[in-house]
Amino acid sequence: MQIENDIKEFIAKQFLFSDEGYPYEDDTSFLQEGIIDSLGVMELVTFVQDTYRIKVDPAEVTPEHFDSVTKLSAFVKAKAT
């Protein structure tokens, strides 16, 4: 649950410019909702690499991994094990 909360806090502050938290469902698409763009995806990559000390291969930077809180947290958990 901590990973999900970290991601929500990062998204809220970095892309929504909000201190009110993350107002979307965990499976809401970042791209379809316009929450982030391609540059934002790269910021997410840097965030997860720095925060969780994991290496993200360029081939792994796909919507299947980086398009929602649910998908991103599952990706981080899988990489961390």
C-alpha positions as CSV (number, residue, x, y, z in Angstrom):
1,M,0.0,0.0,0.0
2,Q,2.9,2.4,0.6
3,I,4.0,2.2,-3.0
4,E,0.5,3.2,-4.2
5,N,0.5,6.1,-1.7
6,D,4.0,7.3,-2.8
7,I,2.9,7.2,-6.4
8,K,-0.4,9.1,-5.7
9,E,1.5,11.8,-3.7
10,F,4.1,12.2,-6.5
11,I,1.4,12.5,-9.2
12,A,-0.7,14.9,-7.1
13,K,2.2,17.3,-6.4
14,Q,4.2,17.0,-9.6
15,F,1.4,16.9,-12.2
16,L,-1.8,18.1,-10.5
17,F,-0.1,20.7,-8.4
18,S,-2.3,19.7,-5.5
19,D,-1.8,19.3,-1.8
20,E,-5.3,17.8,-1.6
21,G,-4.2,14.4,-2.7
22,Y,-4.9,12.2,-5.7
23,P,-8.5,12.6,-6.8
24,Y,-8.8,9.6,-9.2
25,E,-9.3,5.9,-8.9
26,D,-6.2,3.8,-8.8
27,D,-6.9,2.3,-12.2
28,T,-7.5,5.7,-13.9
29,S,-5.4,6.0,-17.0
30,F,-2.8,8.8,-16.6
31,L,-2.6,9.3,-20.4
32,Q,-6.3,9.1,-21.3
33,E,-7.2,11.5,-18.5
34,G,-4.4,13.9,-19.6
35,I,-2.8,13.7,-16.1
36,I,0.6,13.2,-17.7
37,D,2.2,13.3,-21.2
38,S,5.3,11.5,-22.6
39,L,7.6,13.8,-20.6
40,G,5.6,13.0,-17.5
41,V,6.2,9.3,-18.1
42,M,9.9,9.9,-18.1
43,E,9.5,11.8,-14.8
44,L,7.7,8.8,-13.4
45,V,10.6,6.5,-14.6
46,T,13.1,8.7,-12.8
47,F,10.9,8.8,-9.7
48,V,10.5,5.0,-9.4
49,Q,14.2,4.4,-10.2
50,D,15.3,6.9,-7.5
51,T,12.7,6.0,-4.9
52,Y,12.8,2.3,-5.1
53,R,16.3,1.8,-6.4
54,I,15.2,-0.3,-9.4
55,K,16.5,-0.2,-13.0
56,V,13.8,0.4,-15.6
57,D,14.8,-0.8,-19.1
58,P,13.6,1.5,-21.9
59,A,11.6,-1.5,-23.4
60,E,9.6,-1.6,-20.1
61,V,8.4,2.0,-20.4
62,T,5.0,1.2,-21.8
63,P,1.4,2.0,-20.9
64,E,1.1,-1.6,-19.6
65,H,3.5,-0.5,-16.8
66,F,3.2,3.3,-16.4
67,D,-0.4,4.2,-17.1
68,S,-2.1,4.1,-13.7
69,V,-1.4,3.8,-10.0
70,T,-2.4,0.1,-10.2
71,K,-0.2,-0.7,-13.1
72,L,2.8,1.2,-11.9
73,S,2.7,-0.1,-8.3
74,A,2.4,-3.7,-9.7
75,F,5.4,-3.0,-11.9
76,V,7.5,-1.6,-9.0
77,K,6.6,-4.6,-6.8
78,A,7.6,-7.1,-9.5
79,K,10.9,-5.3,-10.2
80,A,11.7,-5.1,-6.5
81,T,11.4,-8.9,-5.9
